Structures are given as C-alpha cells and as structure tokens.
C-alpha cells in the first residue's frame, strides 16, 4: 500500500474565544446548505492577549509549538458547521474540563490552565492567581462551549479536529514514540459506535493512511462532555503533522493541506449520507441506526 505521504503527493482535485469558519459567511446573498455535522477546532490558535503575554517566559516560537498548526484550514469544510478557537491553549485549553481548576493548575502539565507547556517549559514568570484563572475560563472556555450547545439542535454528528506531533513529546505518555498518520478517539467507544468508528477508519485506510484508535489519544473533555455525557454522536480526529508540514521549520506543505481539507470534506459528505440513511430507516422501520 502506498504511504500516506505518497497518496497526498498524488491526489488531484477528484465573540470571545470563538471563530466561525469562513464557510459560514454569506456569499452573493446566499447561504451554503449545510450538513448536520459540527466540526470543532479547539487548538488551532496561537493568540495570547498582550497583558498576559507580558507575564509569560516563553518565546513566540515556543508558543507557536503549543497549538495544532493549520487545523483551522484542514477542518474548514464549507458544508459543515465549524467552530474554531481564537485563543491559545496556553491561555485556556478548550478541550479540558473547566472544573477542579486549582487541582489541575497544580498538576502543571494538564488541565484547563497549565503552568508548563507541552515540552516541559515553565510558562509564567509568576503563578497566575486563581481569580485570573477563573476569569479566563469564564471568558473563553464557557463561551466556546456555549456556541457548541447553540448549534446542537442542527447537528447529528460531531468531529473534533486536531493535529499531533509525529513523535510523542516529553510530557506525554508516549514520549519518544512514533505516531500513526491518523488517530481516532472515541473514549473507548462511548462517543460513537464501533460501526461508525470502523467506517471512518476504513475511509482513511483506503486512502493510504495508517490509523490507530484511542492510541495515544482517546479524546478529552470536548467529546467527553458533548458526546459521552450529552449523547451527541461524535469522534476526535488527530492528523499527524508530518503529513502537511516540516516539523523542524514549521513551514506548511500548502498543497497537502488543501488535499487533506478535500479528504475531510469527502468524509463529512459520507457521514452526512449515513445520517440521512439512519433517518430514512427510522421512518420505515421505527428503529434508529446507532452511531
């Protein structure tokens, strides 16, 4: 089987804390008809407010490494609803639980507000006060998830879009290990069915990608809350950064980013078809298809 890099190389054209995808802007006074699919992109931003930036020890290059680069482009799908972060995960991690803030802050490397970055570097000159941490959660975290809740009545499936480094960083459980092209996370099959997970896995494998499920990431707060807890079917998709950028220089492979975006557009089309079939099945048999 061709590698994912070869497949990509040969493909052809066959409000605070929130940024809606550009596909949701009206063009020529007409709005694109959308699939009942929501794509969230919680780690795409590197923006840090100026007052907070002055309190940080990190260089700009270090802040830029603590994001999911170019995911705002790869997951920007015209026929899906898209909600993107406008704030760096170092300010507030939108994919972590907003409660138990003090405990999580003390853990340093995990939680809604952290004290060290992904590479183990201290972030702040002085530890932020609990008051400022709470303010960030209220201003950015709650607003982002409120937007998801607002869109839910229109949604039948959620895709949480991420990227990951090709080798696990020092603060992660898989430190130093090479990672697959695509990681699908469903929190041990609590966010969507085995059927849907396998369908998405085969979709990527058919295009030359190697795929793992829940390894090294199962999905965190976003699909845990909105899918496992609230019952909206969904999955987390992590794309290996070596597929679309030079990890040393951090320069993008623009053509490959566009090709990945087209692949994601096709995936959303196929999932929308599954949703439509499920609706038809329910009409005729009275039984809903499990996602």
N, C-alpha and C positions, 0 to 999 in steps of 0.2 A: 504493500500500500504506500502511496506517496505520502510524504510527510506533510504536516500542516503548512510548513513554510513553502513547500513546493506548490501545494494546492493554492495558497494565497497568491503566489507569484504568477500562476497561470489562469487565475479567474478572470473572466471578462464580464461585460455588462449583462450576461444571460440573467414687595413684601419681604420680610427678613428671613434669611436662611433658605430661600426657595427661588428657583428659576425654572419657569416652564419652558419646555423645549420649543425651538423656533417653529416647529411644525404646527403649533397651536396659534400662530398669528394668522389672521385672516388675510387671504391673498385675493386680489381682484374682487373684493367684497363677498367672497365665498369661503366657507369653512370646509376643510377636508373632512369627509365622513370617517369616523374613527372605529377601530376595532374595540371590543370591550376588554382591552388589555392595558394595564398600567405598568410602566417601567419607571423604577426609582433608581437614581444615581447619587448615592449619599456621600461619596468620597471623591468627587471629580474636581473640587475647588481647592485652590491654594491661598485664597484670600484671608488675610488676617487684618482686622481693624488696626489703624495706626497707633492708638493708645495702648493696645495690647502688644503690638509688635515691639514697642519700645521696652517692654518688660521681658522680652524673650532673649535667650542667649544664642539661639540658633542662627545660622547664616541662611540667606534666601535659598541657597541650593539645598540645604537640609530640609527646609520647609517644603520645598517642591518635591522632595523624595517621599514625603509623607502624604501622598494622595494617590488616587487611581488615575494615572495620566491618560488623557484622550478618551476616557469613557463617556464624557459629555458629547463626543462626536460619534463614537461607535454605537451608542444606545439611543441616538437621536432619530427615532423612527417616525416618519410622517403620519402613519395611520394608528399609532398608539398614543395614549396619554402618557406624558413624560414629566416627571418631577425631579429636578436636579438641585443639588446643594449649591449654595453660593458662599459657603464659609468653609474654611479648612477644618479637617477633622481634629486638628490640634487645638482649635478653639472650642468646638463641641462636636463630639462624634455622634452623628445622627443614627448610627447603627449600633448604639449601645443603650442599655436601659437608663432612663433618667432618674430612677430612684436609687437609694443607697449611695448617694453621691460621695459622702465623706469616706465611706469604706473603700469605694472604688478609687478615689483620688489617692488614698494611701497606698494602694497596690501599685501605683505609678504607671505601669505599662498597659493597664486595661481599665476600661470604664468610659463614662461619658466625657469626662475631662481628665487628662492624664498629665503626669509630671515628667515623663521621659518619652522620647519619640520611638519609632519602630526600630531604630538602630541602637537604642540604649543611651542616647544623648540627653542630658538634662535640658528641659525646655526653658525654665524660668530662672531669672536672677533671684527672685524671692517667691515663695509659695503663694499662690493666689488665695485670697480669703474665701471662706465659704459663701459669703454674701455675693461676691463677684461670680463664683461658680454657678450659684443658683440663678443669677441674672442671665448668664449665658444660656443655661438650659431653657429658661422661660422664653428668651428672645429668639433662639434659633431652633432648638430641638422640638419644642411644643408646636411651633408654627409649621415646621416641615411635616410633622405627622398629622397635624390638623388638616393640611392640604390633602394628604392621602385619604383621610376619613371623608373629606368633602367629595372626593371623586368616586368613592367606593360604590355608590348606587349604580354607576355606569359600568362597573368592572366585573369581569368573570374570571380573570387570572392576573397574577402579579409576577413580574420579572424584576428581581433586584440585581442591578448591573454593577459589576466590579471588575478590577484587574488585579493581578498578583505578580509579584516578582518571580522570575524563573527559578530562583533558589531561595529557600526559606531564610529570612533574616535572623539575627542572633536572639531576638526577643520572642521568637515563635517556636512552637513545639517541634516543628520540622526543620529547625535551623541547619543550614548547610546541605539540605537535600534538594535534588532537582524535582520540579513540579510538572504535572501534566499540562497539556495545552488548554484544556477546559476542565474546570471543577464545577460540578453541580452540587448545590447544597439544598437539602430538604429536611434538615433537622431530624434525621433518622425516620424519614417518610411520614412526618407529621404535618408537613405543609402542603403536600400533594401526593397523589397516588403513585404506586410503583409503575402502573401503566403509563402515566404521563411522564414520569422520570425517565423510563426506558425509551419512550418515544423521542424525547429530547436528546438523550444520549446517542441514540442511533442516528438522529438527524446530523449531529456533529461528526460522528464516526464516518458516515457516508461521504463526508467532505474532507476526509483525511486527517482529522484531529484525533489525538488520543485523549480519552475522557476518564475522569475519576468521579466518584460520587461520595460526598461528605469527607473527602480526604485531600488537603488538610483542613478544609473549612466546611462546616455543616450549615452555615448561616447563623446570623446573630439576632439582635433584637428586632430588626425590621420585619423579617419573615416570621420570627418567633411570635411577635405581638400581633401583626396583622393577619398572618396565615394560621399558625398553630393555635393561637388563642382566640382569634376573632372569626376564624373559619373561611377566610378568603383563600382559595387555592393559589399557590404560587411556588416559585423556586428562585434560588440565588444562582447566578451565573458569573463565574470568575474566568477571565480570559488572560492567559499568560502574556506578560508584557514583551517577551522576546519575539512574539509574532508580529508586533506592529511598531516597535521602536528599538533604537540602540540603547541598551540599558546603561551603558557607561556614559555616553554623551547626552542621553535622554532626548535625542532628536528623533522625531517621528518618521516612520515609513508611510508617507501620506497615502500612497496608492493602496497599501494594505489596510490602513484604517478605513478607507472607503469600501474596500472589499468586505471587511468584517461587518461594516454597517449594513451592506446589502444582504449578507448572510443573516444578520439579526432581523432584518425586515422580512426575509423569507420565513424565518422561524415564527415570527409573530403572525404572519399570514396563515401558517399551518395550525398554530394554536387556536386562532380565531375560527378556523374550519372545524376543529374539534368542539369548540364551544357551540357552534351552530348545529352540529350533528347531535350534540347532547340535548339541545333544546328541542330538536325535532323528535328525538327518541322519547323525550318526556311527554310530548304531545300525543304520540301514537301508542306508547306502552304504559304511560303513567309512572315510569321509573326514570330517575335521573342518572345519567352517566357519572361515575365517580372520577373526579380529577385528583 
